[in-house]
Amino acid sequence: SSTDLGGNLGKGEESNEFDVGASYSTNIKRTKNHALSAKAGFEHWTYTGDYDNIIFTGIDYQGPVNASLTLFQAIGHDEIPSGNSLLTKISKSFPLGKACSITPKISAAYMNNFYGNKGLAHTTIGTEFNYKTDLARITATLDRQLGFIKENPVIHDQTYGSIGISVDF
């Protein structure tokens, strides 16, 4: 679940969202200090009065610095056209004990008719806090998105956070 924590709250532009999804990841190559993996999945994004279905695929690298490249494809419905977005992210995790870590990150997205947007859409800086148990991983994020498509207030400058729970099986 995530919510817009920025200046739009109380102005009729709130962004309250609840997402669910499933993904599969497999190792391509793993060494002592490096890992390359491929991923694919489906997400169902729900927010006030609407929803979207998204499929994605990508590659992840884990090493001294982590990097990912993910292609998202919106499945068109009603007034939402099909379109895609390419997201690249660089991050670095720092352990805070056996079960916790903090991860500063930076990402950028290029859109091709993703919700009707085209071009470099945003750069996002943020941090992620992870707590892992034997059963699940709990993640909390805080991000500041700097939007470059001024005509779209949804991806214009925002501060937002999220809480997530993931289970490996």
PyMOL commands that set and color helices and strands:
alter all, ss='L'
color gray80, all
select strands_A, chain A and resi 2-4+16-30+35-47+50-62+66-75+83-91+94-95+100-114+117-132+137-147+158-166
alter strands_A, ss='S'
color yellow, strands_A
deselect
rebuild
show_as cartoon
